[in-house]
Amino acid sequence: MPLPSEVRSVKRPIRQSTRKPVIGVMGPAKAGIRELADAKSLGELIARQGWVVLTGGRASGVMDAASEGAKSVPGSLTIGILPDDKARVSRYVDVAIVTDLGQARNNVNVMSSDVIVACGLGGTGTVSEVALALKAKKTVILLGADKAGVGLFKNLAPHLVHAAASPEEAVRLIGDLL
């Protein structure tokens, strides 16, 4: 017997766990002023929701700014996935995981996150993380991305890619998706 339409259309959450959601914030190490401001605000807003902030862990660019924003919230938790033991760890990272995987750590970042937010598409590492996320069927939010970047990724996986113009909009989307 078929289910009524109101039952079939119930949104399935992307998380099936009671653990805290892990939100991956990805972005270039050499970020612009807007990307850095967005990342810092995003990190704070994510932490205010009680979610964990996961970044590439280094003391540069979006990684550092998102972790700094999160640590402005008492009780927040930040995780940094580092490429090797030579990487300078952000002072705002609570748990540093040294992988010795180099750029292959991007897959660890993606697979350890419930939702990925790309804060700027200015680096090849960030673009690779978005592509890996889509391949793994993970939801991606492109924060502040231009029309060409959004179009490229939406063309690859329209149901997984969302665009946000502000950190506040990105966090609203995350909340709706979790």
Buried (B, 14 or more C-beta within 10 A) or exposed (E): EEEEEEEEEEEEEBBEEEEEBBBBBBBBBEBBEEBBBBBBBBBBBBBBBEBBBBBBBBBBBBBBBBBBBBBEBEEBBBBBBBBEEEBEBBEBBBEBBBBEBEEEBBBBBBEBBBBBBBBBBBBEBBBBBBBBBBEEEBBBBBBBBEEEBBEBBBEBBEEBBBBBEBBEBBBEBBEEBB
